[in-house]
């Protein structure tokens, strides 16, 4: 089910030769050269074509869901804000909408399980809204399993379906975002469980909580980790996701698995989406070949995730918003890499000798 092929290096020497023959000193474009090579190798894996990169047809998909632990006051806002922000997304008023408009990126938003569903009449007004509800918010991870294994199965399958539909519609680059009050708690817990950290090491300020809230957040997440440690299946990805995760995170795991299986690269956003990537990699280790990390946030746990992937994120802008904003901001660098790879003259074509 989760078999993802590694990216072949069959054409890597040809791709590197093409890059090295451009009218510039060797390696002078630094990370842009590496980015172009990665995109070319992924594309060659998908269709055997490496000479020219296909035009990027990106899509941001924001998955929204609520978390039971939010009722304990570990966030700057109540769960109602998840619903309110989804309405804001649909009205085009959020940061991610601005960045998508700037760069002509398709945008969708998915309700994976908000406490309050979107009214049918509002859904009908927005073609870019997808209802994929698995429940009305998860349980409180500090007290019990956030989800059942059946719910995890449903989320992963739904995420795969949404990703495959986007690919059928022409998407060849994914940027996944999230919206869910208290989802940094879930991401911190998942990161701690997968990387073997304590709550003290994995829990940060999120979107800007107080010191008292931070202390409470650490205590509550440690309870969840302690409960998981009693489970004989504590190292299994599905168990970690069910015990500590969220509906939106599980959807993202499924979407990542499907897109990488189809050879479509993923420009990975911040902490929450990176935590989903940790679990996706446990289910299909070769998925890391298709991941491009957009930015590094100030969350220490996010930096630990990046180190786990040996990743070199494209940006460091002190972001802590989510929504896919970091990925959308990094997207122009992929456009630049594509243009450089496709359009920059070679020494031979330009008649330049060195």
N, C-alpha and C positions, 0 to 999 in steps of 0.2 A: 504493500500500500504506500509506503514512504520511500520507495527506491528512487533516489536522485543520483543521476550519473555525474561523476566529476567532470569538470571542464577539461576537455582534451587539449593537450599541448601540441597537437599535430601540426598546426600552422604557426606556432609561436615564433619560430626563427624567421619565417617569412614576414610576419607582422613586425617583429623588431627591426628587421632589415628595412622595411618600408619607413618606419619611424626614424631610423638612423640616417636615412638618405635625404631627409628633409633639409631645407636650407637653414641650418642652425648648427652650433656645436653639439657634439654628442651629449645628451642628457640635459641640455640647457633649459628645457621646459619642465624639468623636474617631475612633480606629481602628475602633471597633465599628460605627460608621455605614458606614465604607468597606467593612468586611467584610460587612455585611448587603447592601450594594449589589452587591458582587461575587457573592455567593451568588445574589441575585435575578436578576442578569443572566445568570449561567451557567444557572440553572434555566429562565429564559425562552428561552434558546438551545435547551434540550433539549425543552421541551414547550409553549412559548408562554405559560406561566402565571407571572405576576410578582406578582399581588396578595397572595398568601400563599406563604410558603416551606413546602415539604413537610417533614415530620418527617425529621430526619437518621437514616439507617440506616448507621452507619459500620462499617468493617472494617479491622483491622490485619492485614496479611499480612507475615510475616517470612520472607525468603528467606535460606537458609543455604548456604554453600559454602566450600571451602578453597582456599588459595593456595600455590603452590609456593615463593614467596619466604619464606614463614614458616620454612622450614628453615634460613634464614640467621640466624635469631635476631633479627629486627627487631621482635618483639612481646613483650609481658609474659608470654605463655603459649604453649605448643605447640599444634599443630593439633588435637590430641585434644580440646581444650576446645570446639571447635565442636560436635562430636558430643555432648559432655557437656551443653552449654548447650541444645541442641535437646531432649534428654531433659528437662532442667529446664523448658523452655517447655511441653512436653507435660504435665508434672506440675503446672504452674501455679505454679512457684516463682520465676520471674524478675520483675524490675521491671516489664517490659511486661505481664505477667499481672496484677500488682497494679493497675496503672493502667487496664487494660481492665476489670477487675472494678469498679473505682471508678465508671467512667463507662458501664458497660453496652455495651462495644464488642466486637463479634464478633472472634474471633482465629483465625488460621490460621498454620501454619508449613510451609515448603516446603524440601525437600532438593533443591538444585539441583546438588549435586556435592561432598558432604563426602568426606573421605578414607575414612571408614568409614560404610557405609550403615546405616540403622536396621533391626534385625531384623524380619522379616515379622510375627512374633507381637506385637511392640511396635507396629508400624504399625496392626495390626488393632484395637488397643485405643483408638485415638484417631481419631475422625471428622474432626478438624480438621488432620490431617497429610496433606500431598500429596507424593508422590514424583515428582520431575521431574529426575532425575539426567542430566547431560550428560557426566560423567566423575568420576573420583575425585580431585578437586582440579585446579587449573590447573598449568601449567608455571611455572617461575621467570621472572618478567618481566624480571629483570636479565640473564638469559642467553639467552632466546629468547622467541618469541611465546607469551603466556600461553594463548591459545586459537587454534584454527583458525577460519577464516571460516565453515566449516560448523557448528562449535559455536556461534558467535555467532548464526547463523540459527536454530538449534534453540532456543537460550535465548530469543531475542526472541519467536519463535512461541509457545513455552510460556508465557512471561509474559503475552502477549496472551490466550491461552486461559484462563489462570487468572483474569485480570481480568474477562473476559467472562462466565465462569461465576458470579463473584460478583455481577455486575450482574444477571444473570438471576435470582439468588436474592434480589434486592431491595436490594443495596448501592447507596447513592447518595453515598458519600463514602469515599475511599480514604486510608489511611495505610500506607505501605510501610516496613518495617523490614528490617534485615539482621543476619546473624551470620556472621562468618568471620574467624578469626584472620589478621591481616596485611592485612585489607581496607582499612585506612587507607593502606597503601602503594599499593595499586591506585588508590584514589581520588585520592591525591596525584599519582600519575603521570598519570592522566586529566586532572585539573585543569590540570596544567602543560602537557600537550600541547594541550588545547583553548584555553587562555587565553594560551599563549605564555610560560609561566614556566619558570624553571629549577627543579631539585630544591631548591636552596637556598631558593627563595621559596615552594615549595609543600609542603614536608615539615615536619610538626610532631611533637609528642610523642605523638599518638594517645591511647591509654588510659593513658599514663604510663610511657614507656620511659626508660632512663638516657641520659645525654649520649653515652656511647660507642655505644649502640644508635642514637641519633639520627644521629650522624655516619655510621655504617654505612648506615643507611636512606637517607640523602641520596646517598651514593656509589652504592648499588645502583640507586636509582631513576634517577639521572642516566645510568647505563649503559643502562637501558631507553629513556630519552628519546633518547640518542645513537644507539641502534640504530634507533629509529623515524625519526630524521631522515634516515637513508639510504634510507628507503622513499619511492618516488615518489608513493605514495598517502597520505602521512603526515597530510594534512588531512582525510581522509575518516573519518566517525564509526565506521564498521564496522572500519576498519583500526586506529584508536586503541583501540577496545574489544577487538579481538582481541589486539593487541600488549600491552596494559597492564591489561586489565580482569579481571573475575572472573565466574564463572557466575551468582552472585547479582545482581551489578550489571547484567549483560545481561538477566536476567529482569525486573528492575525497569524497565529501559528499555522492554521490550516491554509490560509492564503499564501503564506511564504512557501509551504511545502508544495502547493500546486504550481506556483509560478516558477520555482526553481526546477521542478520536474519537467516543465515545458521549456526550460532554457531561457527564461525571461529574468533579467537582472532586477535587483531590489535595491533602491537607494534608501538605506535604513535611517530612520529618524532618531530620536533621543532615547531616554532611559527606558520608558515603558516598552517601546517597540524593540529595543535591543534585548530586553528581558525575554520577550517573545522569541527572539532569534536564538537565545540560549536554549530554550526548550525545543525549538524546531531542529536545532543542530543535534540534540540528543536523539531525536527521532530519525534524522537523516543527516549524518555527518558531512556529506558532500555539499550541503546547502551553503556552506561558507564560501564556496567558489563563486556564488552568485550574489554575494552581499557586498555592497559598497557603503561604508559608514559615512554619513553626512557630516556629523559634528560631534564634538565632545562637550557634554554639559558639565556643570560644576558638581553634580552628584558624584560622590566618591565611588558609589557602587557602579555607576555607569562607566567610570574609568577602569574599574576592575573587569567589567564585561569586555571593553575594548581591548584590554590587555589579554584576556582569554582568547580573543579572536586574532591576536597579533595585528590589530587593525590600526590604520593611520587615517583618522577622520579628516575630511576635507576642510572643515571649518572649526574654529573655536571662538564663539561669539557670546559666551555666558548665557546661552538660551536655557529657559526652563518652562516653556509654555506647552510643548506637545503639539497636538493637532496635525503633525506632519510638517510643521513650519520649518524646522531645520533642514529637512529633505528638500522642500521647495526652494529654500534659499541656496542650497548647494547645487541645484539642478543646472544653473547656467554654466557651471564648471564642466558638466558632462557635455553640454552643447558646444563649449569651446574645444573640448577634447575631440569631439566628432568632427568639427570644422577643421581643426588642425590636421587630423588624420586624413580627411577626404580632400582638402583643398590646398593645403600648403605645398608649394612647389618642391620638387626634388632638386638636388644639385644639377643633375643631368638636364631636367626639363627647363630649368632656369638659366642654364649655361654658366653656372657659378662654379669656379674651381677653387680648391683650398689646398 
